[in-house]
Amino acid sequence: MFLLEESDYGKIIGATPAKKNSEKKQQHKHLESSNMKKKILSLLCLVMVCALPSKVKAETKPEVTVYGNLRYSFNYVDEDGLPGSVEGFRGTDNVSRFGIKGSYGNENIKAFVHLQVGAPSDWDAGGDGFNQRFFFGGFQGGFGKVTYGRMTNAYKFPGYALDPFYDLSRINAVGRFGGGGASYGLSAATNGFTDNSLQYFTPNLNGFKLVGGIAIDDSNDDQIAYLAGGSYTSKGFTIGGVYADNGEGAVKYPNIDAGGNAIRAYATYKGDGWKAGASYENIDTGGFEDVSYCYLTGTAMLKEAKTDLSLSLGVVDDGAAEGFGITGGAFYHLLENAQVYAMASYADLESDHAPYVFSVGAIYNFSFTAN
């Protein structure tokens, strides 16, 4: 008879349940592995779903910029006997400012706002820390740009952009010493801001751009001021013109007579290391039927010397500021965002006055952008 040892019996008798347990364990591990893969796959799907809005947000995102500049000069002024004339040394804040601008959108359309206030550095301790300048908003996209609020109007802007001495200490648009605004040879309509304003700028149309705008007179619902203009740019050269009309109501476009109008023609050129520009205005100021203003300017940008040399000439053919003026200055760039300068300005007026200004000053700019 065939006998089994205890050890062999154990192997044979115990073989079936042990194998079953092993198979169950393997099945359980396989099931766990399968579940884990499903969980990982589900997690990856969840990550992809979560990532999709992030991509959209990356395309449509907010951007906020805080900026400002401190502008100050020390001046010697002689207004040569003009009424209420200034003579002697003056410390002048040249319209220091602080601003914040933000936008939200993508490459197709963007909404934006821009607030700027004056931040004078030499007013009395009892004065306000900030004063009103402008606050506007709008939309920009393939259709062009629409702006509304209180802003620089499209008549003022070409003169502002031309003037290398804008908001510095020199002989100003009315033939007096001024620490801000436009230089001699540009009209006073190149100063100020326009309330209740709406402006539309076309996109670039093969070098052409058009602008149109209105400004509402709150005191008279029937009265609306309006402007229209355009420009053409090619190979660094720009030529343009703009017309503004205040209608019969209040003065909405600053320093143009109520019921009066103004027209500006301008041209600019920017080359390698230099730029130049010219402006001609014919304007109704109210006191005289028409006054013409001619302004010519040029700047040499000496990169190796980190210095800009600017010169402007102005002619006014009538009114209290009638005469000829010249302003020149040298601007040295200490840093990318800081410069010091020295300049002189002189006007020979038909009223037999010859005011002049010598000025040294500094400008420091700062900005921070978050997006």
C-alpha positions as semicolon CSV with decimal commas, in nm:
position;residue;x (nm);y (nm);z (nm)
1;M;0,000;0,000;0,000
2;F;0,121;0,335;-0,086
3;L;0,181;0,554;0,222
4;L;0,237;0,928;0,238
5;E;0,459;1,108;0,474
6;E;0,308;1,383;0,681
7;S;0,499;1,640;0,492
8;D;0,377;1,511;0,161
9;Y;0,020;1,497;0,293
10;G;0,038;1,847;0,394
11;K;0,151;1,953;0,050
12;I;-0,128;1,765;-0,123
13;I;-0,413;1,837;0,119
14;G;-0,317;2,205;0,153
15;A;-0,251;2,272;-0,215
16;T;-0,603;2,366;-0,318
17;P;-0,689;2,638;-0,055
18;A;-0,340;2,793;-0,075
19;K;-0,364;2,825;-0,449
20;K;-0,708;2,978;-0,421
21;N;-0,584;3,231;-0,167
22;S;-0,292;3,318;-0,394
23;E;-0,521;3,366;-0,691
24;K;-0,753;3,586;-0,482
25;K;-0,460;3,796;-0,371
26;Q;-0,342;3,836;-0,729
27;Q;-0,694;3,927;-0,841
28;H;-0,720;4,178;-0,554
29;K;-0,386;4,333;-0,649
30;H;-0,494;4,346;-1,013
31;L;-0,819;4,509;-0,909
32;E;-0,634;4,761;-0,692
33;S;-0,394;4,831;-0,977
34;S;-0,685;4,876;-1,216
35;N;-0,861;5,107;-0,972
36;M;-0,542;5,306;-0,924
37;K;-0,503;5,348;-1,299
38;K;-0,862;5,463;-1,321
39;K;-0,803;5,710;-1,039
40;I;-0,487;5,840;-1,206
41;L;-0,670;5,869;-1,539
42;S;-0,958;6,048;-1,368
43;L;-0,712;6,279;-1,195
44;L;-0,541;6,358;-1,525
45;C;-0,880;6,433;-1,681
46;L;-0,962;6,657;-1,388
47;V;-0,628;6,837;-1,425
48;M;-0,694;6,887;-1,797
49;V;-1,042;7,020;-1,727
50;C;-0,903;7,254;-1,462
51;A;-0,624;7,361;-1,694
52;L;-0,866;7,461;-1,970
53;P;-1,007;7,766;-1,787
54;S;-0,651;7,861;-1,694
55;K;-0,561;7,873;-2,059
56;V;-0,861;8,090;-2,133
57;K;-0,766;8,317;-1,844
58;A;-0,411;8,338;-1,978
59;E;-0,555;8,469;-2,304
60;T;-0,801;8,701;-2,130
61;K;-0,614;8,856;-1,842
62;P;-0,602;9,170;-1,629
63;E;-0,310;9,412;-1,620
64;V;-0,255;9,700;-1,380
65;T;0,021;9,962;-1,394
66;V;0,101;10,215;-1,122
67;Y;0,330;10,496;-1,236
68;G;0,439;10,849;-1,164
69;N;0,714;11,104;-1,197
70;L;0,873;11,373;-0,989
71;R;0,960;11,682;-1,196
72;Y;1,131;11,979;-1,036
73;S;1,344;12,271;-1,152
74;F;1,535;12,573;-1,020
75;N;1,497;12,877;-1,244
76;Y;1,605;13,231;-1,299
77;V;1,316;13,426;-1,452
78;D;1,289;13,776;-1,597
79;E;0,955;13,866;-1,755
80;D;1,088;14,209;-1,852
81;G;0,815;14,426;-1,704
82;L;0,509;14,234;-1,820
83;P;0,201;14,304;-1,602
84;G;0,248;14,121;-1,270
85;S;0,588;14,013;-1,392
86;V;0,810;13,757;-1,220
87;E;1,178;13,834;-1,170
88;G;1,440;13,642;-0,977
89;F;1,499;13,283;-0,868
90;R;1,213;13,037;-0,854
91;G;1,181;12,675;-0,748
92;T;0,908;12,514;-0,958
93;D;0,725;12,184;-0,961
94;N;0,684;12,093;-1,329
95;V;0,354;11,910;-1,300
96;S;0,467;11,604;-1,104
97;R;0,204;11,336;-1,133
98;F;0,080;10,997;-1,017
99;G;-0,135;10,755;-1,212
100;I;-0,287;10,412;-1,234
101;K;-0,413;10,237;-1,544
102;G;-0,567;9,896;-1,589
103;S;-0,697;9,675;-1,864
104;Y;-0,872;9,342;-1,908
105;G;-0,902;9,153;-2,231
106;N;-0,721;8,961;-2,500
107;E;-0,576;9,018;-2,844
108;N;-0,924;9,065;-2,990
109;I;-1,075;9,315;-2,747
110;K;-0,967;9,496;-2,435
111;A;-1,140;9,724;-2,183
112;F;-0,926;9,984;-2,006
113;V;-0,930;10,273;-1,759
114;H;-0,670;10,541;-1,686
115;L;-0,662;10,776;-1,387
116;Q;-0,398;11,047;-1,343
117;V;-0,369;11,313;-1,075
118;G;-0,124;11,594;-1,018
119;A;0,110;11,537;-0,723
120;P;0,271;11,879;-0,662
121;S;0,598;11,870;-0,472
122;D;0,621;12,234;-0,358
123;W;0,275;12,349;-0,250
124;D;0,216;12,476;0,103
125;A;0,160;12,220;0,377
126;G;-0,209;12,315;0,382
127;G;-0,250;12,239;0,012
128;D;-0,397;11,923;-0,138
129;G;-0,167;11,627;-0,195
130;F;-0,335;11,557;-0,529
131;N;-0,529;11,758;-0,785
132;Q;-0,749;11,663;-1,078
133;R;-0,603;11,584;-1,418
134;F;-0,794;11,316;-1,607
135;F;-0,991;10,993;-1,571
136;F;-1,123;10,802;-1,872
137;G;-1,203;10,453;-1,991
138;G;-1,275;10,275;-2,313
139;F;-1,254;9,971;-2,538
140;Q;-0,994;9,873;-2,796
141;G;-0,987;9,599;-3,057
142;G;-0,988;9,530;-3,428
143;F;-1,257;9,795;-3,465
144;G;-1,024;10,067;-3,331
145;K;-1,047;10,246;-2,998
146;V;-1,330;10,423;-2,815
147;T;-1,258;10,647;-2,513
148;Y;-1,495;10,835;-2,284
149;G;-1,457;11,057;-1,976
150;R;-1,219;11,344;-1,896
151;M;-0,916;11,328;-2,122
152;T;-0,663;11,493;-2,350
153;N;-0,859;11,576;-2,664
154;A;-0,743;11,489;-3,014
155;Y;-0,682;11,854;-3,102
156;K;-0,439;11,901;-2,815
157;F;-0,253;11,572;-2,848
158;P;-0,041;11,629;-3,164
159;G;0,103;11,951;-3,018
160;Y;0,164;11,785;-2,682
161;A;0,347;11,498;-2,853
162;L;0,562;11,738;-3,058
163;D;0,685;11,959;-2,774
164;P;1,007;11,833;-2,604
165;F;0,968;12,109;-2,340
166;Y;0,606;12,037;-2,249
167;D;0,549;12,074;-1,871
168;L;0,892;12,228;-1,814
169;S;1,000;12,579;-1,710
170;R;1,022;12,809;-2,016
171;I;0,830;13,079;-2,200
172;N;0,486;12,931;-2,250
173;A;0,205;12,953;-2,505
174;V;0,093;13,300;-2,387
175;G;0,443;13,452;-2,382
176;R;0,500;13,431;-2,004
177;F;0,708;13,217;-1,767
178;G;0,532;12,888;-1,700
179;G;0,622;12,564;-1,528
180;G;0,373;12,353;-1,721
181;G;0,176;12,325;-2,041
182;A;0,277;12,403;-2,398
183;S;0,581;12,601;-2,515
184;Y;0,582;12,928;-2,706
185;G;0,468;12,880;-3,066
186;L;0,190;12,638;-2,971
187;S;-0,150;12,777;-2,878
188;A;-0,310;12,757;-2,533
189;A;-0,553;12,504;-2,687
190;T;-0,262;12,261;-2,652
191;N;-0,328;12,272;-2,276
192;G;-0,601;12,138;-2,050
193;F;-0,841;11,844;-2,053
194;T;-1,192;11,794;-2,186
195;D;-1,485;11,675;-1,972
196;N;-1,782;11,467;-2,091
197;S;-1,580;11,365;-2,393
198;L;-1,626;11,075;-2,634
199;Q;-1,365;10,995;-2,899
200;Y;-1,325;10,722;-3,160
201;F;-0,998;10,626;-3,331
202;T;-0,998;10,394;-3,631
203;P;-0,748;10,107;-3,658
204;N;-0,450;10,150;-3,886
205;L;-0,586;10,158;-4,241
206;N;-0,274;10,107;-4,453
207;G;-0,102;10,395;-4,275
208;F;-0,414;10,610;-4,237
209;K;-0,584;10,676;-3,902
210;L;-0,897;10,882;-3,847
211;V;-1,040;11,033;-3,529
212;G;-1,374;11,185;-3,439
213;G;-1,516;11,308;-3,112
214;I;-1,781;11,504;-2,927
215;A;-1,794;11,683;-2,591
216;I;-2,126;11,751;-2,420
217;D;-2,209;12,083;-2,254
218;D;-2,392;11,994;-1,930
219;S;-2,531;12,346;-1,899
220;N;-2,715;12,322;-2,231
221;D;-2,834;11,985;-2,361
222;D;-2,861;12,119;-2,717
223;Q;-2,495;12,218;-2,740
224;I;-2,225;11,970;-2,839
225;A;-1,866;12,048;-2,930
226;Y;-1,704;11,823;-3,188
227;L;-1,372;11,747;-3,356
228;A;-1,247;11,543;-3,649
229;G;-0,909;11,465;-3,794
230;G;-0,674;11,215;-3,947
231;S;-0,312;11,127;-4,014
232;Y;-0,096;10,924;-4,249
233;T;0,227;10,750;-4,144
234;S;0,491;10,592;-4,367
235;K;0,863;10,517;-4,319
236;G;0,896;10,730;-4,004
237;F;0,708;11,025;-4,150
238;T;0,364;11,136;-4,022
239;I;0,143;11,412;-4,154
240;G;-0,198;11,502;-4,014
241;G;-0,462;11,756;-3,932
242;V;-0,746;11,805;-3,685
243;Y;-1,039;12,046;-3,661
244;A;-1,223;12,137;-3,337
245;D;-1,542;12,341;-3,296
246;N;-1,691;12,448;-2,962
247;G;-2,039;12,510;-3,101
248;E;-2,245;12,791;-2,946
249;G;-2,233;12,671;-2,584
250;A;-1,968;12,673;-2,317
251;V;-1,600;12,617;-2,389
252;K;-1,557;12,239;-2,398
253;Y;-1,230;12,230;-2,588
254;P;-1,007;12,450;-2,369
255;N;-0,887;12,792;-2,486
256;I;-1,095;12,791;-2,803
257;D;-1,364;13,058;-2,787
258;A;-1,727;12,957;-2,725
259;G;-1,874;12,944;-3,073
260;G;-1,521;12,942;-3,213
261;N;-1,309;12,682;-3,384
262;A;-0,948;12,583;-3,440
263;I;-0,753;12,387;-3,697
264;R;-0,410;12,227;-3,666
265;A;-0,185;12,083;-3,937
266;Y;0,124;11,897;-3,825
267;A;0,409;11,678;-3,946
268;T;0,675;11,468;-3,774
269;Y;0,972;11,261;-3,878
270;K;1,178;11,018;-3,673
271;G;1,510;10,899;-3,811
272;D;1,812;10,717;-3,672
273;G;1,925;10,929;-3,378
274;W;1,710;11,232;-3,448
275;K;1,352;11,353;-3,482
276;A;1,176;11,670;-3,594
277;G;0,827;11,812;-3,609
278;A;0,619;12,114;-3,704
279;S;0,274;12,246;-3,615
280;Y;0,059;12,521;-3,763
281;E;-0,260;12,641;-3,591
282;N;-0,527;12,890;-3,677
283;I;-0,746;12,950;-3,376
284;D;-1,038;13,162;-3,261
285;T;-0,952;13,279;-2,909
286;G;-1,240;13,525;-2,871
287;G;-1,028;13,836;-2,818
288;F;-0,913;13,842;-3,181
289;E;-1,076;13,701;-3,492
290;D;-0,796;13,459;-3,573
291;V;-0,447;13,399;-3,440
292;S;-0,191;13,182;-3,615
293;Y;0,072;12,982;-3,430
294;C;0,376;12,824;-3,593
295;Y;0,603;12,581;-3,410
296;L;0,914;12,397;-3,528
297;T;1,123;12,159;-3,319
298;G;1,407;11,910;-3,350
299;T;1,592;11,672;-3,120
300;A;1,926;11,494;-3,161
301;M;1,948;11,174;-2,953
302;L;2,315;11,105;-2,875
303;K;2,303;10,749;-2,745
304;E;2,670;10,710;-2,660
305;A;2,668;11,039;-2,469
306;K;2,331;10,948;-2,311
307;T;2,219;11,301;-2,399
308;D;1,932;11,454;-2,597
309;L;1,971;11,803;-2,746
310;S;1,644;11,979;-2,826
311;L;1,560;12,312;-2,990
312;S;1,228;12,478;-3,075
313;L;1,126;12,794;-3,259
314;G;0,787;12,962;-3,231
315;V;0,605;13,243;-3,411
316;V;0,271;13,399;-3,310
317;D;0,119;13,648;-3,555
318;D;-0,131;13,837;-3,336
319;G;-0,262;13,890;-2,987
320;A;-0,083;13,952;-2,657
321;A;0,174;13,680;-2,733
322;E;0,259;13,812;-3,080
323;G;0,628;13,773;-3,151
324;F;0,909;13,521;-3,191
325;G;1,049;13,272;-2,939
326;I;1,326;13,016;-2,904
327;T;1,387;12,743;-2,646
328;G;1,680;12,502;-2,620
329;G;1,791;12,236;-2,376
330;A;2,024;11,944;-2,303
331;F;1,889;11,635;-2,124
332;Y;2,134;11,386;-1,972
333;H;2,007;11,038;-1,887
334;L;2,157;10,942;-1,552
335;L;1,955;10,621;-1,549
336;E;1,698;10,463;-1,774
337;N;1,425;10,633;-1,571
338;A;1,602;10,949;-1,447
339;Q;1,746;11,254;-1,619
340;V;1,887;11,594;-1,537
341;Y;1,873;11,890;-1,772
342;A;1,966;12,251;-1,839
343;M;1,768;12,478;-2,071
344;A;1,702;12,838;-2,171
345;S;1,399;13,008;-2,323
346;Y;1,348;13,354;-2,472
347;A;1,072;13,545;-2,651
348;D;1,082;13,877;-2,834
349;L;0,727;14,010;-2,813
350;E;0,568;14,283;-3,024
351;S;0,466;14,449;-2,697
352;D;0,834;14,544;-2,652
353;H;0,884;14,288;-2,375
354;A;1,148;14,018;-2,395
355;P;1,096;13,760;-2,119
356;Y;1,353;13,485;-2,064
357;V;1,414;13,185;-1,839
358;F;1,720;12,982;-1,741
359;S;1,636;12,646;-1,587
360;V;1,810;12,340;-1,441
361;G;1,607;12,046;-1,319
362;A;1,555;11,674;-1,283
363;I;1,290;11,420;-1,379
364;Y;1,248;11,083;-1,213
365;N;0,999;10,829;-1,348
366;F;0,876;10,509;-1,187
367;S;0,628;10,238;-1,280
368;F;0,521;9,892;-1,169
369;T;0,306;9,653;-1,369
370;A;0,120;9,348;-1,238
371;N;-0,065;9,098;-1,455
